[in-house]
């Protein structure tokens, strides 16, 4: 059974210029112990999806319609007080920039203990011991000393580890990591990803990894959702997405990744054009204006998700044209025509 079920989620920001449809009909399930990657360029709706799940959207954003269920409990429509019992306790989040997420006027210990005291029945002394235990768990040396320090006294990697410790202090069922390695150098990034995977196995939690870095997705995710303009272009297992991309946007993301064996004179192939205006969504496929393979139908009608493999769905008219998709899930990937 799925821990988290998101069904037909629509989240919009109502601005003076009109309605910005940031998330437009997103659905997915998250199972226990799995790592789900959500990838896409800036503005594709990745972070808004996370904020919708936790219901921490700022004005003028709000969930217009859809369902978000945690262990069968509907989250949409819960009061702030009811959601506070879930945030940090059942679902935690690591934000993109730990320097702006940590309060510069409070010590690390104060902020760690606050979450523990809020969501558990531990005493202050027990909360302090739990904070020290969590800092040890995430690999921070001299944890007793760190409790007395402020965020600006720590390095970027240590601040991110503190954020992970804070998110895991109450042993949540689900951890949402919103681009947790963006501001870190490659060495620290590798350490943070290794740490998250180790903790995920030890604690048995599920992770939603939100990123624009395909390398991060390849390294730790079991399943991948590729988002564009608030909707899903393609979804499937990590192997399926990387070795058999079946949407032109996903292929474009793959072509833009540098490879170690590439000739240094070879230029990266960017995705041409600019992201779509979410205030004026097109009638057809949102990616059509930037797609080199766009057909007439792409501009007139939005494609639905078709099965292109046993564990692989794609919303692209090219798959229909080339007869490489199925209305129902095929028995095996080998049955799908036109595999590349």
For each residue, the residues with C-beta under 8 A, 3 or more apart:
1: 31
2: 5 29 30 31
3: 30 31 32 70 71 173 174 206
4: 29 30 53 68 69 70 174 206
5: 2 29 30 67 68 69
6: 9 26 27 28 29 49 53 66 67 68 69
7: 27 66 67 68 69
8: 25 26 27 65 66 67
9: 6 23 25 26 27 49 52 63 65 66 67 68
10: 21 23 24 25 63 64 65 66
11: 21 22 23 45 48 49 52 57 61 62 63 64 66
12: 19 20 21 22 61 62 64
13: 19 20 22 60 61
14: 19 20 60 61 62
15: 18 19 20 60 279
16:
17: 279
18: 15 279
19: 12 13 14 15 279
20: 12 13 14 15 278 279
21: 10 11 12 24 230 278 281
22: 11 12 13 45 48 61 230 278
23: 9 10 11 26 45 48 49 52 230
24: 10 21 45 229 230 231 281
25: 8 9 10 66 230 231
26: 6 8 9 23 45 49 66 227 230 231 232
27: 6 7 8 9 232
28: 6 36 225 232 235
29: 2 4 5 6
30: 2 3 4 5 34 36 174 206 208
31: 1 2 3 34 206
32: 3 173 204 205 206
33: 200 204 205 206
34: 30 31 206 207 222 223
35: 197 200 206 207 209 220 221 222 223
36: 28 30 206 207 208 209 221 222 223 224 225
37: 209 210 211 216 217 220 221 223 224 225 238
38: 46 49 208 209 210 211 224 225 227
39: 46 211 212 213 214 217 224 225 226 227 253
40: 44 45 46 212 226 227 228 233
41: 44 212 228 253 271 275
42: 212 275
43: 275 278
44: 40 41 227 228 229 230 275
45: 11 22 23 24 26 40 48 49 227 229 230 231
46: 38 39 40 49 50 178 210 211 212 227
47: 50 51 96 178 179 210
48: 11 22 23 45 51 52 57 61 230
49: 6 9 11 23 26 38 45 46 52 53 210 227
50: 46 47 53 54 93 176 178 208 210
51: 47 48 54 55 56 57 61
52: 9 11 23 48 49 55 57 63 68
53: 4 6 49 50 68 75 91 176
54: 50 51 83 87 91 93 176
55: 51 52 63 75 76 78 83
56: 51 87
57: 11 48 51 52 61 62 63
58: 61
59:
60: 13 14 15
61: 11 12 13 14 22 48 51 57 58
62: 11 12 14 57
63: 9 10 11 52 55 57 66 68 76
64: 10 11 12
65: 8 9 10
66: 6 7 8 9 10 11 25 26 63 76
67: 5 6 7 8 9 74 76
68: 4 5 6 7 9 52 53 63 74 75 76
69: 4 5 6 7 72 73 74 75
70: 3 4 73 75 86 90 91 173 174
71: 3 173
72: 69
73: 69 70
74: 67 68 69 77 78
75: 53 55 68 69 70 78 83 86
76: 55 63 66 67 68
77: 74
78: 55 74 75 82 83 86
79: 82 83
80: 83 84
81: 84 85
82: 78 79 85 86
83: 54 55 75 78 79 80 86 87
84: 80 81 87 118
85: 81 82 89 90 119
86: 70 75 78 82 83 89 90 91
87: 54 56 83 84 90 91 92 93
88: 91 92 115 118 119 167 169 170 172
89: 85 86 119 170 172
90: 70 85 86 87 172 173 174
91: 53 54 70 86 87 88 172 173 174 175 176
92: 87 88 166 167 168 170 172 174 175 176
93: 50 54 87 167 175 176 177 178
94: 160 163 164 167 175 176 177 178 180
95: 98 100 101 163 178
96: 47 178 179 180 182 183
97: 100 101 182 183
98: 95 101 102 151 156 159 160 162 163 183
99: 102 151 152 156 159 183
100: 95 97
101: 95 97 98 163
102: 98 99 108 111 151 159 162 163
103: 106 111 151
104: 150 151 152
105: 150
106: 103 110 111 150
107: 110 111 147 148 149 150
108: 102 111 112 146 147 148 149 150 151 154 162
109: 112 113 128 131 146 147 148
110: 106 107 113 114
111: 102 103 106 107 108 114 115 166
112: 108 109 115 116 131 134 135 147 162 165 166 169
113: 109 110 116 117 124 127 128 130 131
114: 110 111 117 118
115: 88 111 112 118 119 166 169 170
116: 112 113 119 120 122 127 130 131 169 170
117: 113 114 120 122 124 127
118: 84 88 114 115
119: 85 88 89 115 116 170
120: 116 117 127 130 170
121:
122: 116 117 126 127 130
123: 126 127
124: 113 117 127 128
125: 128 129
126: 122 123 129 130
127: 113 116 117 120 122 123 124 130 131
128: 109 113 124 125 131 132 147
129: 125 126 132 133
130: 113 116 120 122 126 127 133 134 169
131: 109 112 113 116 127 128 134 135 143 147 165 169
132: 128 129 135 136 143 144 147
133: 129 130 136 137
134: 112 130 131 137 138 165 166 168 169
135: 112 131 132 138 140 143 146 147 161 162 165
136: 132 133 139 140 143
137: 133 134 165 168 199
138: 134 135 161 162 164 165 168 195 199
139: 136 161 191 195
140: 135 136 143 146 158 161 162 165
141:
142: 145 146
143: 131 132 135 136 140 146 147
144: 132 147 148
145: 142 148 149
146: 108 109 135 140 142 143 149 154 158 162
147: 107 108 109 112 128 131 132 135 143 144
148: 107 108 109 144 145
149: 107 108 145 146 153 154
150: 104 105 106 107 108 153
151: 98 99 102 103 104 108 154 159 162
152: 99 104
153: 149 150
154: 108 146 149 151 158 159 162
155: 158 159
156: 98 99 159 160 183 184 188
157: 160 161 184 188 191 192
158: 140 146 154 155 161 162
159: 98 99 102 151 154 155 156 162 163
160: 94 98 156 157 163 164 180 181 184 188 192
161: 135 138 139 140 157 158 164 165 192 195
162: 98 102 108 112 135 138 140 146 151 154 158 159 165 166
163: 94 95 98 101 102 159 160 166 167 180
164: 94 138 160 161 167 168 180 192 195 196 199
165: 112 131 134 135 137 138 140 161 162 168 169
166: 92 111 112 115 134 162 163 169
167: 88 92 93 94 163 164 172 175
168: 92 134 137 138 164 165 171 172 175 199 203 205
169: 88 112 115 116 130 131 134 165 166
170: 88 89 92 115 116 119 120
171: 168 203 205
172: 88 89 90 91 92 167 168 175 205
173: 3 32 70 71 90 91 205 206
174: 3 4 30 70 90 91 92 205 206 207 208
175: 91 92 93 94 167 168 172 196 200 205 206 207 208
176: 50 53 54 91 92 93 94 207 208 210
177: 93 94 180 196 207 208 209 210
178: 46 47 50 93 94 95 96 210
179: 47 96 182 210 211 212 213
180: 94 96 160 163 164 177 192 196
181: 160 184 188 189 192 193 211 213 216
182: 96 97 179 211 213
183: 96 97 98 99 156
184: 156 157 160 181 188 189 192
185: 188 189
186: 189 190
187: 190 191
188: 156 157 160 181 184 185 191 192
189: 181 184 185 186 192 193 216
190: 186 187 193 194
191: 139 157 187 188 194 195
192: 157 160 161 164 180 181 184 188 189 195 196
193: 181 189 190 196 197 216 219 220
194: 190 191 197 198
195: 138 139 161 164 191 192 198 199
196: 164 175 177 180 192 193 199 200 207 220
197: 35 193 194 200 201 220
198: 194 195 201 202
199: 137 138 164 168 195 196 202 203 205
200: 33 35 175 196 197 203 204 205 206 207
201: 197 198 204
202: 198 199
203: 168 171 199 200
204: 32 33 200 201
205: 32 33 168 171 172 173 174 175 199 200
206: 3 4 30 31 32 33 34 35 36 173 174 175 200
207: 34 35 36 174 175 176 177 196 200 220
208: 30 36 38 50 174 175 176 177
209: 35 36 37 38 177 216 217 220 221
210: 37 38 46 47 49 50 176 177 178 179
211: 37 38 39 46 179 181 182 216 217
212: 39 40 41 42 46 179
213: 39 179 181 182 216 217
214: 39 217 218 242 253 254 257
215: 218 219 257
216: 37 181 189 193 209 211 213 219 220
217: 37 39 209 211 213 214 220 221 224 238 241
218: 214 215 221 238 242
219: 193 215 216
220: 35 37 193 196 197 207 209 216 217
221: 35 36 37 209 217 218 224 238
222: 34 35 36 237 238
223: 34 35 36 37 235 236 237 238
224: 36 37 38 39 217 221 234 235 236 237 238 241
225: 28 36 37 38 39 232 234 235
226: 39 40 232 233 234 235 241 247 249 250 253
227: 26 38 39 40 44 45 46 49 230 231 232 233
228: 40 41 44 231 233 249 286 287
229: 24 44 45 275 276 278 281 286 287
230: 21 22 23 24 25 26 44 45 48 227 278 286
231: 24 25 26 45 227 228 286 315
232: 26 27 28 225 226 227 235 305 313 315
233: 40 226 227 228 247 249 250 287 314 315 316
234: 224 225 226 241 245 246 247 249 250 312 313 314 315 316
235: 28 223 224 225 226 232 241 305 312 313 314
236: 223 224 240 241 309 311 312 313
237: 222 223 224 240 241 311 312
238: 37 217 218 221 222 223 224 241 242
239: 242 243
240: 236 237 243 244 309 311 312 333
241: 217 224 226 234 235 236 237 238 244 245 250 312
242: 214 218 238 239 245 254
243: 239 240
244: 240 241 308 309 312 333 339 340
245: 234 241 242 250 251 254 340
246: 234 250 308 309 312 314 316 319 324
247: 226 233 234 250 251 287 314 315 316
248: 251 252 287 291 292 293 316 318
249: 226 228 233 234 252 253 271 287 290 291
250: 226 233 234 241 245 246 247 253 254 314
251: 245 247 248 254 255
252: 248 249 255 256 269 271 290
253: 39 41 214 226 249 250 256 257 271
254: 214 242 245 250 251 257
255: 251 252 268 269
256: 252 253 268 269 270 271
257: 214 215 253 254 268
258: 262 268
259: 262
260:
261:
262: 258 259 266
263: 266
264:
265:
266: 262 263
267:
268: 255 256 257 258
269: 252 255 256
270: 256
271: 41 249 252 253 256 290
272: 290 292
273: 289 290
274: 290
275: 41 42 43 44 229
276: 229 281 282 286 287 289
277: 280 281
278: 20 21 22 43 229 230 281
279: 15 17 18 19 20
280: 277
281: 21 24 229 276 277 278 286
282: 276 285 286 288 289 299
283: 299 300 301 302
284: 288 297 298 299 300 301 302
285: 282 288 291 294 298 299 302 303 315 316 317
286: 228 229 230 231 276 281 282 302
287: 228 229 233 247 248 249 276 290 291
288: 282 284 285 291 294 298 299
289: 273 276 282 294
290: 249 252 271 272 273 274 287
291: 248 249 285 287 288 294 298
292: 248 272
293: 248 318
294: 285 288 289 291 298 299
295: 298 299 317 318 321
296: 299 300
297: 284 300 301 317
298: 284 285 288 291 294 295 301 303 317
299: 282 283 284 285 288 294 295 296
300: 283 284 296 297
301: 283 284 297 298 317
302: 283 284 285 286 315
303: 285 298 306 315 316 317 320
304: 315
305: 232 235 313 314 315
306: 303 313 314 315 319 320 325 326 327
307: 310 312 313 325 326 327 328 329 330 336
308: 244 246 312 313 314 319 324 325 326 336
309: 236 240 244 246 312 330 333 336 339
310: 307 329 330 331 332 333
311: 236 237 240 333
312: 234 235 236 237 240 241 244 246 307 308 309 333
313: 232 234 235 236 305 306 307 308
314: 233 234 235 246 247 250 305 306 308 319 325
315: 231 232 233 234 247 285 302 303 304 305 306
316: 233 234 246 247 248 285 303 319 320
317: 285 295 297 298 301 303 320 321
318: 248 293 295 321 322
319: 246 306 308 314 316 322 324 325 338
320: 303 306 316 317 323 325
321: 295 317 318
322: 318 319 337 338
323: 320 337 338
324: 246 308 319 336 337 338 339
325: 306 307 308 314 319 320 336
326: 306 307 308 329 330 336
327: 306 307
328: 307
329: 307 310 326
330: 307 309 310 326 333 335 336
331: 310 335
332: 310 335
333: 240 244 309 310 311 312 330 336 339
334:
335: 330 331 332
336: 307 308 309 324 325 326 330 333 339
337: 322 323 324
338: 319 322 323 324
339: 244 309 324 333 336
340: 244 245
